[in-house]
């Protein structure tokens, strides 16, 4: 017999078992879920996934209990199709979960804002997307296609994860960021503003990518790791990191395995372009219209003054196997071949 409720009825007479791997217990766990049935016709007030009406008596997706989906008249949140919601999760506000998407967390549902995983506001979880343990999706954020948000990560504002993109490990993505392709963001990174990640690019290790003005695009198999920082402030700024370019910090003190390390990391801004197999390592500042391509390298390797900075700015262009090293400042020139600091 079905349980009585407000906007929907929980169909307890026809439960379904769903087996999933619990990463906390590291065991396969069987979850009982129930299909929902609309008590009246309505259309979720969701600007990110408009025009998906729900008819009276229409069957929806599957939830573990009424606490998973706000059942008050103040909400138009809905779970559609074969979507699954279970564990310490709440879907509320005008949020929607559709098709074969899964929103999950461990444990039993809390009450409202106490739930570990929350999909709220105008958020939309679409197609085959997954939102996992202790995650938050709010504002107008979207996770779609095969995108995944996992491991205490947050997706705010107009940010989107699509394609096979993954954001995990306490990372935060906000603003108008688009994570597409097979892009991977992990290890407590912060990405905000007008940023696009696509291809097989990788952002990790506490790196910050912030574009309150201008644009930042990371594509190909490019990597931004080890507390690197990329920013654009002006509307004219446009940083591009592509192909196999690598931007990475170096450990100053401590180790990754024992003491928490401190890093000397690159800071990139302006209209910088990195492509090919270009590599920027350590405390290097790049700005202006500086460019590196092919096998060019920029490294701060002044071990007598580890806090010094290598600065590449203006119109400096480095290509071939050329290297910029030390703690100098270079503002112009075009280096190639096997030169070091232009010589």
Secondary structure, DSSP 8 states (H G I E B T S, - for coil): --B--SSEEEEEEEEEEEEEEETTTTEEEEEEEEEEEESS-EE---TTS---EE-TT-EEEEESSGGGB--STT---EE-TT-EEESSEEE-TT-EE-TT-EEE-SS---SGGG-SEEE-TT-EE-TT-EE-TT-EE-TT-EE-TT-EE-SS-EE-TT-EE-TT-EE-SS-EE-TT-EE-TT-EE-SS-EEEEEEEE-TT-EE-TT-EEEEEEEEEEE-TT-EEESS-EEEE-STT-EEEE-TT-EEE-EEEES-SSSS--EEE--EE-TT-EE-TT-EEESSEEE-TT-EE-TT-EEE---TTSTT--EEE-TT-EE-TT-EEESS-EE-S-EE-TT-BTT-
